[in-house]
Amino acid sequence: MKQLAILLILTLNKTGAFSQGTSDLNFLLGEWKVKRIYSPNTDKVREYAGKMSSVYSLDSAFIECRFEFERPDKKKAIDLVFFNYNSLFNQYESMWLSSTWPVKVLMEGKIEQNVLSTAAQFPLGNGQTEYVRDTLEFTNNKLLRRTYITTDSTLRNWTYHLLEVSEK
């Protein structure tokens, strides 16, 4: 019985059933056409078309995604995002840096059934904190990201901030 249990553990570990790592995020790799829709389902909708290029970075410890969007009458929007699996905290992370937003954001979460769910919070100033939650659904050639934000500390009143659709 003991040998059977050891064999089962080794088999599951070899197939990745127990292991988690940055390689779980391989679905991000490659060149993508991206559409971002800010304030979806409102009368303040803004849409931008752009691209994302994703590669392994920093000795393959991270996947680096570079987003670029042209914006009418404004300078180009560039986001640099580093995704990884943090084995110390047993969670997936993404560090967001943007040319259009001064706050650097570390999102933390998990993957379940082809959905990366992450969340973050950060100070905005004037004593306010912004809370962000995000889902990134992935299939073979499509990514669908939904982002919700709030400054309500009870986390009851969320605003649908962004819909992002990416295709290879």
C-alpha positions as CSV (number, residue, x, y, z in Angstrom):
1,M,0.0,0.0,0.0
2,K,2.8,2.4,0.9
3,Q,4.5,1.8,-2.5
4,L,1.2,2.5,-4.3
5,A,0.8,5.8,-2.4
6,I,4.4,6.8,-3.3
7,L,3.9,5.9,-6.9
8,L,0.6,7.9,-7.0
9,I,2.4,10.9,-5.5
10,L,5.3,10.7,-8.0
11,T,2.9,10.3,-10.9
12,L,0.7,13.3,-9.9
13,N,3.8,15.4,-9.2
14,K,5.2,14.5,-12.7
15,T,2.0,15.4,-14.4
16,G,1.8,18.8,-12.6
17,A,-1.2,18.0,-10.5
18,F,0.7,19.2,-7.4
19,S,3.2,21.6,-8.9
20,Q,2.5,25.3,-9.6
21,G,4.8,27.7,-11.3
22,T,5.3,30.6,-13.6
23,S,5.0,28.1,-16.5
24,D,1.3,27.8,-15.7
25,L,1.1,31.3,-17.2
26,N,2.5,30.2,-20.6
27,F,-0.9,31.0,-22.2
28,L,0.2,34.7,-22.1
29,L,3.3,34.1,-24.3
30,G,3.3,35.5,-27.8
31,E,1.9,38.4,-29.9
32,W,-1.7,39.6,-29.2
33,K,-4.1,42.1,-30.7
34,V,-5.8,43.8,-27.7
35,K,-8.9,45.9,-27.3
36,R,-9.5,47.7,-24.0
37,I,-13.0,49.0,-23.2
38,Y,-13.0,51.4,-20.2
39,S,-16.3,52.0,-18.4
40,P,-18.2,49.3,-20.4
41,N,-21.9,49.4,-20.4
42,T,-22.0,53.2,-19.5
43,D,-22.3,56.4,-21.5
44,K,-18.6,57.1,-20.7
45,V,-17.2,54.2,-22.8
46,R,-13.6,54.7,-24.1
47,E,-12.1,52.1,-26.5
48,Y,-8.5,51.6,-27.4
49,A,-7.0,49.1,-29.8
50,G,-3.4,48.0,-29.3
51,K,-1.1,45.1,-29.0
52,M,0.6,43.0,-26.3
53,S,3.9,41.1,-26.7
54,S,4.8,38.6,-24.0
55,V,8.1,36.7,-23.4
56,Y,9.9,35.0,-20.5
57,S,12.0,37.5,-18.6
58,L,14.5,37.7,-15.8
59,D,16.0,34.2,-16.3
60,S,12.5,32.8,-16.9
61,A,11.3,33.7,-13.4
62,F,8.7,36.0,-14.9
63,I,6.6,36.5,-18.0
64,E,6.9,40.1,-19.2
65,C,4.0,41.5,-21.1
66,R,4.3,44.9,-22.9
67,F,1.0,46.6,-23.9
68,E,1.0,49.5,-26.3
69,F,-2.1,51.6,-27.2
70,E,-2.3,54.6,-29.5
71,R,-4.6,57.3,-28.0
72,P,-6.1,60.2,-30.0
73,D,-4.6,63.5,-29.0
74,K,-2.6,61.9,-26.2
75,K,0.8,60.2,-25.9
76,K,0.9,56.5,-26.4
77,A,-0.1,54.4,-23.4
78,I,2.4,51.7,-22.4
79,D,1.9,49.1,-19.7
80,L,4.7,46.8,-18.6
81,V,3.4,43.8,-16.6
82,F,5.4,41.1,-14.9
83,F,3.6,37.8,-14.1
84,N,4.9,35.0,-11.9
85,Y,4.1,32.3,-9.4
86,N,5.4,33.2,-6.0
87,S,6.2,29.9,-4.3
88,L,6.8,31.6,-0.9
89,F,3.2,32.8,-0.7
90,N,1.7,30.0,-3.0
91,Q,0.0,32.5,-5.3
92,Y,0.2,34.0,-8.7
93,E,1.2,37.7,-9.0
94,S,1.3,40.4,-11.5
95,M,3.2,43.7,-11.1
96,W,1.6,46.5,-13.2
97,L,3.5,49.6,-14.3
98,S,1.9,52.1,-16.6
99,S,3.0,55.2,-18.4
100,T,-0.5,56.7,-17.8
101,W,-0.9,55.9,-14.1
102,P,1.7,56.7,-11.4
103,V,0.7,53.9,-9.0
104,K,2.5,50.6,-9.3
105,V,0.1,47.7,-8.5
106,L,0.9,44.2,-7.3
107,M,-2.1,41.9,-8.0
108,E,-2.2,38.6,-6.1
109,G,-4.4,35.5,-6.7
110,K,-5.0,32.0,-8.0
111,I,-5.9,30.0,-11.1
112,E,-9.0,27.9,-11.2
113,Q,-10.6,26.4,-14.3
114,N,-8.7,28.6,-16.8
115,V,-9.4,31.8,-14.9
116,L,-6.6,33.8,-13.1
117,S,-8.4,35.7,-10.3
118,T,-6.4,38.5,-8.7
119,A,-6.9,41.4,-6.3
120,A,-5.0,44.4,-4.9
121,Q,-5.4,47.5,-2.9
122,F,-3.3,50.7,-2.7
123,P,-3.5,54.2,-1.3
124,L,-4.8,57.0,-3.6
125,G,-4.1,59.8,-1.2
126,N,-6.5,61.9,0.8
127,G,-7.0,58.9,3.1
128,Q,-8.6,56.9,0.3
129,T,-7.7,53.3,-0.7
130,E,-8.6,51.8,-4.1
131,Y,-9.5,48.1,-4.2
132,V,-9.1,46.2,-7.5
133,R,-10.3,42.8,-8.5
134,D,-9.6,41.2,-11.8
135,T,-10.4,38.0,-13.7
136,L,-8.4,36.8,-16.7
137,E,-10.1,34.0,-18.6
138,F,-8.0,32.1,-21.1
139,T,-8.5,29.7,-24.0
140,N,-6.1,28.7,-26.8
141,N,-6.1,32.0,-28.7
142,K,-8.2,34.4,-26.6
143,L,-7.9,36.3,-23.3
144,L,-10.8,38.0,-21.6
145,R,-10.0,40.3,-18.7
146,R,-12.6,42.0,-16.5
147,T,-11.5,44.6,-13.9
148,Y,-13.6,46.0,-11.1
149,I,-12.6,48.9,-8.8
150,T,-14.0,50.6,-5.7
151,T,-12.9,53.0,-2.9
152,D,-15.7,51.6,-0.7
153,S,-13.9,49.9,2.2
154,T,-16.9,47.6,2.8
155,L,-16.2,46.2,-0.7
156,R,-19.9,46.3,-1.6
157,N,-20.0,48.9,-4.4
158,W,-17.9,47.8,-7.3
159,T,-17.5,49.6,-10.6
160,Y,-17.0,47.6,-13.8
161,H,-13.8,49.5,-14.9
162,L,-12.4,47.6,-17.8
163,L,-13.1,44.9,-20.3
164,E,-10.0,43.7,-22.2
165,V,-10.2,41.3,-25.1
166,S,-7.0,39.9,-26.6
167,E,-6.6,37.5,-29.6
168,K,-3.5,35.9,-31.0
